[in-house]
Amino acid sequence: MPTGELRLNAEQYLMNTYTRQPISIVRGRGTKVYDLEGREYIDFVAGIAVTLLGHGHPDLVLAIQKQVQHLIHTSNLYYTEPQVRLAQTLVEHSFAQKVFFCNSGAEANEAAIKLSRKYSCDKYGADRYEIITMKNSFHGRTLATLTATGQEKVQKGFAPLMPGFSYVTFNDLSEVERAMTSKTAAVMLEPIQAEGGVYVADRGYLQGLQELCRERDVLLIFDEVQTGMGRTGTLFCYEQFGMQPDIMTLAKGLGGGVPIGACLATDAVARAFSPGTHASTFGGNPLACAAGSAVLRVLLDGKILEKGRRMGESLAKGLTALKERHRLVKDVRGLGLLQAMELDIDAKTVVADCLARGLLINCTGDHVLRFVPPLIIAEPEISRLLKALEQIFSHRTTATH
Ligand SMILES: *Cc1c(COP(=O)(O)O)cnc(C)c1O
């Protein structure tokens, strides 16, 4: 179907929930995608930090093909090996001892919210249920997770929201301390506020938070839906802060593109769940888990984590150099291959200019460009991006003078 016709049909048949770029993507290979007209794009979006291994990674494709032949789905009424195997690998490489599988980031956070409430209720009674989250956070679009999300624009029009949430300023330990009451069950945050504009937490803040939470047996929930799975240079982002949470959620990169989410926890916390307390029909299905295990195998066996870390440094260095040359660049921030550039011009127009130059990038908010390429991104591709941005910014400066 030609792109123009596809656009019209999308308008006719799909609910109007997304603003889409005017291309139709039909195929992907490695770090590149191709549109209907055969144009090639370097993919610095990666399905919003999802396709970690790029498109069509042979190990991932093979694992999915093999699993499809054996069994796609059977439900959690029975044991399946792919699910147990993926849980074991996640546990062996994280602070956690137990895993619950679901299908998305929002669902993983729902599980974390329910688990922390149940833990607190079992131990301290039904009045201790409050969860402190951060202003400018993002935790998903279901009712509980949009309530956890500290952004009015996400909540507007969906009242009444879930009771039991309060909000504090990110990176301010004294505010959390003041907000904690005898009703506080958990503190929930992203180690890097990604959708909110890529704000990295301070090391001292996260360590202080862990200490504060431990003192009061308040659970610390890390939403690593975007930062997890090697995105920031280590398998999980918390590893870089010299501390650990009690609960961690994963999704985006976990299946390399196949929908899957996970809520991980320590044994002591996970014990609050028992049969009948939480469930998901598709959760941990053999197809998604086979994909997850393939992604982890590649991340753990190969040099991809290390390469991603190096490419992240290279990208950050290049973006910082652009900041020094162009006054319209206000800030560059991020960790690993989760990088952002804040502009004092409309970021959407830069996204469009990049698209026209064969580069997929993304913006979050009105002024922040976000770069979340696959971890297999290479130096020449980063150079192409930097060169394009240089041209775009130079144009803008001369045009406005
Ligand atoms: C994307 C994201 C979510 C929501 O994930 P979905 O799969 O879209 O439900 C939650 N938390 C963070 C930090 C995210 O980046």
The ligand as an ORCA input file, in Angstrom:
! r2SCAN-3c Opt
* xyz 0 1
  C       8.556      3.170     28.155
  C       8.573      3.219     29.626
  C       7.517      2.692     30.388
  C       6.256      2.147     29.771
  O       6.498      1.006     29.022
  P       5.341      0.420     28.055
  O       5.936     -0.854     27.530
  O       5.091      1.444     26.997
  O       4.154      0.194     28.907
  C       7.638      2.706     31.764
  N       8.724      3.214     32.367
  C       9.749      3.725     31.670
  C      10.944      4.254     32.399
  C       9.706      3.762     30.278
  O      10.718      4.303     29.592
*
